[in-house]
Amino acid sequence: MRPKNTLIVGASQGEVIHQLAHMSNRHGLISGATGTGKTVTLQVLAEGFSRLGVPVFAADIKGDLSGLATSGTAHPKIDERLQSIALDDFQFRSNPTIFWDVYGEKGHPIRTTISEIGPLLLSNLLELNDTQVGILYAAFKIADDEGLLLLDLKDLQSMLNWVGENSKTLRNEYGNISSASIGAIQRRLLVLEEQGGDHFFGEPSVTLQDLMPTDFSGQGVISLLDARRLHVESPGVYTSFLLWLMSELYEQLPEVGDSDRPKMVFFFDEAHLLFESAPKVLLDKIEQVIRLIRSKGVGIYFISQSPLDIPDDILGQLGLRIQHALRAFTPRDRKAIKATAETFRDNPDLDVEEVITQLSIGEALVSTLNEDSSPSPVKRVLVRPPESRIGPLTDQERQAHLERSPLRGRYDEVVDRHSAYEMLKGRAEATQQQKTMANDGDEKESKPRGRPRQSVAEAMIKSAARSIGSQLGRQIIRGVLGSLFGSRR
């Protein structure tokens, strides 16, 4: 019998292993070597949260998670697993699913604006040094003070151009602004544009309400970001978007206190990409968000090959731990296995360090949270099979699903609002027009009296004379001038 308000993970020696729903905003980790079953475990958890009425957001790195949108089918291995795990409510069924894609190819386009992502994440995305970071912060501050909207990459490029051109007048209030640093930032922006940044930044930007809905039956909708192309071509954009989404959830959602289930669950696949190159200031921000966001009812679940990919300060905050097999091919691997085993609460009946290397596909070492928030002793668990399809949708199935989507047409067309690019372009045109009018007035006032204007030929020859620097060159030109105009003096 399924315990009320629980998330069933699997079974251990006939005992159902479950996670309490009201403890599921204490975050979690799914780890293990490639091919050991992490993706299927993620699928099982996503299904479970959806059944509990909890919206889910997950990045689909391989495309396999798209099978969540359709029901599974009988298979001998699934039948065998169901005989080992007593699940009286198991049935093959689909889940309410919405597909997203930064490139707009495999799902609804998903965007945010330059202003929304902010200078901290953008600096990390562009891999700027400290001086360049300072200038980027100044550009954002100046844009705010000037009332200029930074929505897409061309807005930011225009803003940096304007800041560089006006650096002398801006220096007193915003500090020294180096043209070399501005140029370096602009070159990074060109690289980012080639990596897909022009697709990611712009409007309409996605709203949180569209990422955390429930359907008419009360099930949580599963939002899948197709990241197959994104995380390969632009891992920085991939991690920056997920970090932005985490911070938006933290900043916009109200405090919920103790609730019977999360308001949303967020799966962060390939978590090592997030931590391996982030500067300390960003790591501190991530740790702060993860520590505090659970009070907003949001659970963050990381997926990575090893728990050691996660910084210790963050690893200590992860309640549900699901560890698939690790391989011991090298001394470094054995050291990692030993360190991983030490992160679990001890079970006297289980040699964790030895069992980690013996787990088969679909098996895992699992530790959940007890009612008092303490971790349960680790157990060897058979992970339950998913009720949806294991494996991806076909292109035809995905397209049919998109055509039925409740968000169809909402994000498909790019909106180019009047923002910094247009405003600065307008200012430049107005300034140029004023200069032109002023120059025309000056020409009228300084028109020579009693002396004819020089001909085109005279202007050309005098220009040539000015361009030649040597004494001999000047003598030759003077000779030409004399012969042309009949003056031999």
N, C-alpha and C positions, 0 to 999 in steps of 0.2 A: 504494500500500500504506500502511495506517495505521501510523505509527510507534508503537512500544510505549509505553504509559503516557504518552500525550499527549492534548491536547485540541485537536482540529482546529477552527480558526476559519474558514478559507476558503482561497483561493488567490490568488496574485499572479503573473501571466504564466506560468501552468502550474505554479508551485511551491506546494506545500501549505504553508500557514502554520499552525503549531501552537504551543501553549503546553505546556511540560514540566509534567507532573503534579506533580512534587516541588517546582516553583517556584510552584505555584498558591496557596500560603498567603501569598504576598507581595502579595496584594490586587490590586485593579484598578479600572478606570473605564470606563464606557460613556457617551459624551456625544454630543450632536448636537441639532439643531433638531427641533421637533415634526414627526412624519411622515416621518422619514428612516430609520427601521428599528431604533431602539434596542430596542423590545420584542421583535422577532424575534431580534435578536442575543442578548438575555438568554435567550430560549427555547433558542437553540442551545447556549449555554454551560451552562445548567441540564441539558439532555439529556446533554451530554458528560460533565459531572461525575457524573451519575447512572449512566452506563454504566461509569465508572471505579470505581463502588462508593462514591461520596462523597455523603452526605446533603446536601440543599440546602434552605435556607429562603429564600423570596422573598415580597415584598409585591406583590400583584396590584392595581395602581392602576386599571386599566381593565377588568379581567375577562378580558382576552384570553389571559392565561397559563393559564387553565383548560384550554385545548386540549392542554396537555401530557399530560392524562390519557387521551387517545384518539389513535389513529393518524391520520396525515395521509392525504391522497388526491392522486392525480396531478393536475397542473395544467400548462398550457403554460409558464408562467413558471418553475416548478420544474424542468421538463424542460430548459428552456434553460439554467438555472443549473448543472444537473448535467452538461451537456455541456461547460461551461467549467471545472468542477472535477472532477477524477478521484477519485471516492469509491467504491472497490470494495466497501465494506461498507454502503452506504446502503440502507436499507429503511424503509418506512413502519411505524411501531410506536408504541405508547403507552409511558408511563412510570409507575412506581408513584407515586401522588400521594395526599396527604391534604389536605383542605380545612379551613381555619380561618376564623373570623369573630368579632370581638369581640361583635357583636350576636347571634350564634348563628343567623343567618338563612341564610347561604350556606355554612356550614361548622360544624365543632365549635366551641363557645364556647371562647374562649381568655382566661384570666384570670391575674392575679397579685395579691398582697396588698399592702396599704399598707406593711407592714413590709419586704417584699421589695424594693419599688421604692425605698424609702429617702427621706430628706429632701432630698438634693441634686437628684435628678430631679424629685421632687414640687414643690420650690420653683420649678424652671424651668417645669414644667407650669402652675403657678398664677401665674407671672409676679410673684413676690413681691419687695418691696424688701428691703434689707439687714436692717432691723429685724425685719420679718416672717419672714425666713429664720431669724434667730436664735431667734425664738420657736418656729418649727416644729421646729428642731433640739432645743430644750429639751423640747418636748412628746414627741418620740420618746425622749429620754433619760429623762424622767420615767416614760413608759410602761414602759420596760425596768426601771427601778428598782422600780416598783410591781408588776411582773409582769403587765402588761396587754397582751393581744394586739391589735395593730392590723391587722385583716384587710380591712375594707371602709370605705366613706365614713362610715357611721353610727358606726363605732368611733372614727374620727378626730374627728368632730364632737363626740361625747360626751367624748372626751379633752380637747379644747380647752375645752369648757364647764367641766369639772372643774378644769382648770388655772386658768381665769379666776376661778372661785369661790374657789379656794384660793391665789390669787396672793400674798397677804400672808405666808402661812406658807412658801411655796415660794421667796420672794424671796432669802432668805439663801443658799440653796444653788444656785439656778439663775439668779439675776439678776432684774432688774426685768421684769415681765410686764405689758404694757399691755393693758387691756381693749379699747382702740380697735384695736390691731393684731390681737388675737384675732378681733374682729368682722370685720375686713377679710379675714382668712384664711377665716373661715367663709362669707363672701359669695362668695369665689372658689370654694369647694368646692361651693356651690349651683349656680354656673355650670357647673362641671365635671360635676356630676351630670346637668344638662340636656344636656350634650354627649356623654353616653355613659359617663361615668366610673363610674356605678353598674353598668354591664355589665362593665367592665374589671376592677374591683377586687372580689375575693372569692375564694371557694373552690368547687370544687377548683381550685387553681392548676396551670398546665401544668408538666409536668416536662421537663427537657432530653432525657431518654431518648425521649420521645414526639415530639420535634422533630428527632431525628437517627437514625432507624432505617434499617436496610437490609432488603430483602425476602428471600424464601426463595432467590432466585437470586443474591444478592449485590449487586444494584443498590442504589444509594442512593435512598432515598425522597425525593421532592420535596414539601415542606410549603409550601402556598400560603396566605398570609393575604389573604383578600378585603378590600381596603382601599378599594373604590369609595366607600362611604358614609363610612367612617371618616376618610379624609384630607381630605374636603370639610367634614364637619361638625365634626370635632375633630382638626385637624392636630397639636395638641399631644399628644393621647393617642397618635396614630400614631407620632410620633417618640420619645416617651417609652418606649413599649413596645419599639421596636426597640433603643433605647439600653440599656434594662434587659436585653434578651436578650443583647446584646453583652457587657455587663458580667458577666452570669451565666455565659456561656460562658468568659470569662476567669477568673473566680473558681473555678469548679467543675471545669473540665477539667484533667487532669494535663499536665505537660510531656511532649512527645513527641520532642523533638530532631529530627533529620533523618529524615523518613519519605518513602516513595515517592509519597504523595498526601496531600491534606488529610483531616482527620477530619470536617470540615464546611465548607460554603461558604455565605455569607450575602450576599444581594443586598438593597441598600438603595436603593429607587427614590425619586424626588423628593428627592434628597439635599440640595437647597438648603434644604428646610424644617428640616433638622437644624442647619444652621450660621448661618442668616440672623439669628436672634434669640437665640442661646445666649450667656450671659454667659461671660466669660473663664475663670472657674473650671471651668465645664462643658466648654468647648472644650479646656482643658488635660487634663481627665480623658479626653475622647474621644481626643485625640492619644496619650495614654499607653496606653489600651486597644488602639488600633489598632497601635501600635508593638510591644507585647508579646504580643498575642494570637496572632500567627503562631507563637510558640513552643509554643502549645497545639494547633497544627495547624489553625487556623481561618483561612479566607480571607474578607476583606470586600471586596465589589464594589459601588461606588457607581454610580448611574445619575442623570444630570442633563443639563440642556441645554448647559451650558458647563463646561469644567474650572475656570473662574474662580469657579464656585460653591463650590469646595472650597478651604479654607485652604491656604496654601503648605506649611505644616509637614506637613500630611496628604497633600497632592498628591504631595510628594516621596517618599512611602512606597508609592505605588501602582505595581506592576510591570507588569501587563498594561494596555495603553492602547488603546482602540478608539474612534476619533473619527469619527462620522458627519458629514454636511454641516452647515455653518453658513451663515447668510445675512447678506449685507452690505448692509443697507438704510439704515443710519445711520452717521455717523462713529464712534459708540460701538461698533457692530457690527464695523466694520473694525479698530478698536483691539483688540477682543476676539479677532478672528481672528489678528491679528499675535501677540498674547500667547500664544494657544493653539499656534500653529506653533512658537514658541520653546521649548515644553515637550518637544518630541520630539527624539530623537537625530537629527542631521542625516543626510540621504541626498543625496549630490551629484547623483543622477539625478532628484530630485523637488523641485519648488518647492511645498513644503507649504502656504504661505500662499495660493497661487493654487488649488491642487487642492482645498482644503477647501470652497471655494464651488462646485466643479464636480462633486462626488460625487453619484451618482444614488442612488435608494433601494436599500438592500441593499449599498452600497459603503461602505468605511470606510478610514481610515488606521489602521494597526495597528503597534504596537511590543510585542514580547514580551520575556521575559527569557531570556538565554542561560544556558548551564550554569554560568558563573561569576558569575551574578546581574547582569551588566551588561545594559542595555537594547539590544535589536537596533535597527539603523537602521529608521526608519519606512518602511512600504511601503503602496502602494495595493492594497486587497484586496477581492475579491468574497466576501462572507460566505456560508458554506454554508447551504443551506435546512434547516429543521428536519424531523425525521422524524415529529413529531407534528402535530396540526392547527394551522394558523395561524388563530387566531380562537377565540372562547369556546365552551364547552359550552352546550347548551340547558338550561333549568331542569330539564327532565325527566331529562336525562343526568346533571346534577350531583346531583339527588336520588337517582337510582339508585346513583351512585357512593358517596354518603354512607351509604346503607343497607348497602353491602358493606364499609364501612370497618372495619378492625380496632379502631378506637377508639370505635365506636358505643356510646353509653350511658355512656362513662367520664366525660365532662365535661358532659353535657346538663343534669343537675339541679344547682341551686345548693345548696351545703351551708352552713348558717348555724351555725357553731360558737359555743360559749360564749366570748365574747371581751370586749373592753373595754366595749362598749355594755352587754352584759348584766351584767358585773361592777360597773360604775359605777352602773347602775340598781339593782342589788341593794344596794349600799352606801347609796344615797340612800334607798331604802325602809326599810332598817334604821335609819338615822339618824332618819328621820321618825317611825318607830314609837317609838323611844326618847324623842323629844321629846314625843310624844303621851302616853306613859305618865307622863313627868315632869310635864307640865302637869296631867294628871288628879290626880296626887298633890298638887300645889300647890293646886289648887282645893279639895280636901278639907280641907287643913290651914288654909286661909285663909277658910273659910266663916264669915260673920258670925254673932255670937251675940247673941240678944235683939232682933234687928232683922230684919224680914221683907225678903226680896229684892225689888228693885224690879220692878214689872210691866213687861210689854212696852211698854205705852203710855208709861210713865215713861222707859224707856231710849230710845225713839224720840224723845221730845220733847227730852231732854237732849242727844242727839246732834245734833238740829237746832239747838239753841242754840249748841253748840260750833262749828257750821259757819258761823255768821253772824258776820262780823267787825265790823260797824259798831256804834256805841253805840246808835243808833236801833233797829237790828235786835234787839239784846239786850233793850232795853226792851219791844219788841213781844212777844217770846217770853215774857218774864217775865209780861206781862199775860195771855197765853194760859194760862200755867202757873197763875196765880192764879185765873182763872175756872174752870179745870178742877178744881182741887183745893179751891176754896172759901176760899182764903187771900188777903185783900186787903191785908195789911200790906205 
